[in-house]
Amino acid sequence: MTAKYASKEQVHQWIQQCQQGHNEEAQTQLVLNYKSLIYSITNRYVKSYAQQEDLFQVGVIGLLKAIRRFDVSIQRSFEAFAIPTILGEVKRYIRDTTWDVHVPRRVKELGPKIKRAVAELTTELQRSPTIQEVAQMMDTSLEEVLETMEMMTSYNTLSLDVPMETDSDDKDRTFFDVVGTVDENFEHLEKMMAVQASIQVLDHRERNVIELTFLSNMTQIEIGKQLGISQMHVSRIKRIALDKLKMAVMS
């Protein structure tokens, strides 16, 4: 059944009242008058009841913008002016809020165009088009097409609590169970391996001083007594050895 709207004269009168001042009564009448129109536009994009109400509110915002911008003096149909405005508001809302992961706006705008281009080329070529062919059809760079197609996978993400599909008996295992954790000792181990690989640059006495200092935790006095040299000599050997290790690790 076709929705019945108020007369063109009545609609224009309400619009003028809204534009001349904040007339809540006129605004309410316009929203009620075009309620079915808003639902007919937004219901095409609805996936749940909660989203239906959200999109209706977005549609109302589009209607109010159309009311502010409409020029009554042109004497054209307000419906013809309002529909593109409402539709544009809904599409912007969907584009900006329905992605699970934030991506640049240009990707959100280019993504649907790439899908259409791929569909048209597939029909025309009777095969899947190459990235280069898609880029040429859209008159854009190969890098932009590749970047957009990669980021389009972010439209929907998968929760880490979702059970993994596996043939094993461990059917309750989730993706979170297999996510690695940071090993606090890894960085220390990596440094130790780098030092061990560079220790060959030291002579026998320098190596002894370094090992007694950092592995045996001996003082310079204790090292001097064990090696039969002065504390000052130990300090000098240690400094030279550390400089050699630093250069070897950094090279």
Steps between C-alpha positions, in 0.01 A plus 500: 500500500638842401567734790285813512685821570376845586434737212788682336368829637485366856851355477638829370325685781657273763843538337472879502402494869809287578732723297367822652545379857532189714140381462485160670139442404569549128814287523309219672227510236759469223671204667164324552398580144814342355544222756401229253731648236795489739426137591468405134851637438672369813343152502708409195810513720361351822649179645341507848223675694753706696658615174156583359441757773853640466463540126156658538652765727772557242229533237324762713825697515515485121141622480573794732801596288279491191246724677768760577638499144177483298409812302121534514503773236605252229164324538648157442410172674651482846499119488727501193740727687485316833553142379862545377584695817360228728665225296836678507482539878421129544783391271749723681390357833541143376837580344635663817359271770464144375867412453646294786843653450563866425617557144547823304190654344645471148514121549135493607405700191722310257403154625145488356628642170759222477230238564287641218801516267593140575142385436479688168839376380418142601186514287680666211814280501331178618779457754634664813670829408857579596582780743650695213178473299294622799737794552483595131120486496479722808779730378686463828837364605578134550618576855167661596303200374725254684490704822122533486441130428724408793330741739153389390564181697469719813128552442431207732735366764489174691488489878788323675239319709356320198575122511747383237393253237718198565490125445649433844304423815585844641188665357489769771831652395463863391724726295602673822649171623753494219600866509861527607612699800807716539790311657659746743833312479516506120666842473754404767572172322542680170754736655687212660521319166634815335766537771597133481542526124724805546708371792759368255633854446642498855834361596537248781549754783219729380265202482595395855428848635160515329399150615613560861321838504163407348473124555673460835399845633850562637628847590800654327708444814406130506574464128835675542603262779395194297683615185799650685449853369399833651143627529587788264629249245174301530297818444699584188466148357127500573451834322694388193313167490159667522593742219603205282174316572294811429667548163460131412130489591419822313696408187 
